[in-house]
Amino acid sequence: MPDEEGHPLPSEMDLRTVLHALADPLRFGVIAGFLSEPDGTERTCASFQLPVSKSTTSHHFKVMREAGLLRMVDHGNSRTAVLRRKELDARFPGLLGLVGAEPAQD
């Protein structure tokens, strides 16, 4: 059962759900962006400057959170996202390596 903020435990992460989240090019790009940064990097949703509305950006981050790709960190009046790299590597070895090796799409 996900925690009170909707983050699934690693044992609850489902490969089909993760792959569905990664199937969208914008979400794939967010995860690839995190992979190019040091482990533990926190970023706001807006920092990715996705070419969609604020509500659609929020939806994309919700899908990634519920799949277990990201952990949302509450900072009072703002939230940041961090890639759950260690948990994903343990649950799906090699998956993030494949995402990081895929060339960026324009």
Buried (B, 14 or more C-beta within 10 A) or exposed (E): EEEEEEBBEBEEBEEEBBEEBBEEEEBBBBBBBBBEEEEEBBBEBEEBEBEEEEEEBEEBBBBBBBBBBBBBEEEEEEBBBBBBBEBBBEBBEEBBEEBEEEEEEE
